[in-house]
Amino acid sequence: MANDTRTRMLEATGRLLRQRGYHGTSLNDILAESGAPRGSLYFHFPGGKDQLVIEVTRASVAEVATKLREQLAAAKSPDVAVRRIAEATAEMLKASDYQRSCPVAPVVLDSTTDIPELTELCRQAFEEWIDLFRDVFAKSGIPDKRARSLAMLVEASLEGMMVICRAIRDHKPLLAVADELATVVKAAVAERAGSSA
Amino acid sequence: MANDTRTRMLEATGRLLRQRGYHGTSLNDILAESGAPRGSLYFHFPGGKDQLVIEVTRASVAEVATKLREQLAAAKSPDVAVRRIAEATAEMLKASDYQRSCPVAPVVLDSTTDIPELTELCRQAFEEWIDLFRDVFAKSGIPDKRARSLAMLVEASLEGMMVICRAIRDHKPLLAVADELATVVKAAVAERAGSSA
């Protein structure tokens, strides 16, 4: 049961962070949302709120990476993969009533630079996600430099659309952006195939 | 002098909001940052923190729109405009030591949906900025629907890169994304010119 409490506290922290950011997530909110007794907080997390935030951010970043890896591996081409990832992101936004988006962006925009471990985690998160796209693009024959700039375009568009869709409470614009991204990626692959033919 | 205090409080609120988000901006921070006496707060802003946040967000959104309008009007083509806007954004990130980015994104990610006036402001901000890009693209002959999806791609990429550049403390990836965006926009204009020739 002790582990259940621990897990519930991490899950509550993760939900609150994505919804309201670092500064909007108080220990009282975490206790209320998880139903955990106050005494259990420092028993499970001697480092308090920052330990909770670091642990759950690390887990969320890994979870996003695993899902991206699966989606990139499952699709028959990089443009189809990008489209499906964008569609799944749009679906997540809608299903959460525009409360759930990237686990890292709210932490970054809250300037948590006084917590070096968290700053490093956020930096690595973007590097890792961008590299996942880049590797798949490069494997399709797109030259390395271009593969990296395309990967950044895709990751940045998804990040940006998560903010925009939350603000306008509509997921459909992300589907239009998915079309644009898929077209760019498809053309980059075709261009490469053409030049090596 | 009373107006100076008012202006200083608004400026401090704007800086803090962009840097640390809505929940990270406390009245104490605003007073400390502006050097204003506590008594002046409710004299100038009877609605307290939320009045300050709404006023400064409205002003920041208008300021961004004015700058975008100028940059879009000054460039000789839409792709050059997009590149210059991205370069100016990269410059702002670097010059602020990665503390200053979009005035709206941190408010959106903090789920301030219990302040309807602020929610509406954030929604309108993105609609207005996206429309500015769309209008310029449409005027270059790009069909309306495509002009809108390209405008969203550009706005989303800039938003996303502001988060990513802050996280990785490097503005250069935004310049690579600027190349990608300029290429897509240039091709869309050329395609249209080709089809109507």
Interface residues (C-beta under 8 A of the other chain):
Chain A: Q19 R20 G21 Y22 H23 G24 Q99 S101 C102 V104 A105 P106 V108 L109 D110 S111 C122 R123 A125 F126 E127 I130 R148 S149 L150 M152 L153 E155 A156 S157 L158 E159 G160 M161 V163 I164 R166 A167 I168 R169 P173 A176 V177 D179 E180 L181 V184
Chain B: Q19 R20 G21 Y22 H23 G24 Q99 S101 C102 V104 A105 P106 V108 L109 D110 S111 C122 R123 A125 F126 E127 I130 R148 S149 L150 M152 L153 E155 A156 S157 L158 E159 G160 M161 V163 I164 R166 A167 I168 R169 P173 A176 V177 D179 E180 L181 V184
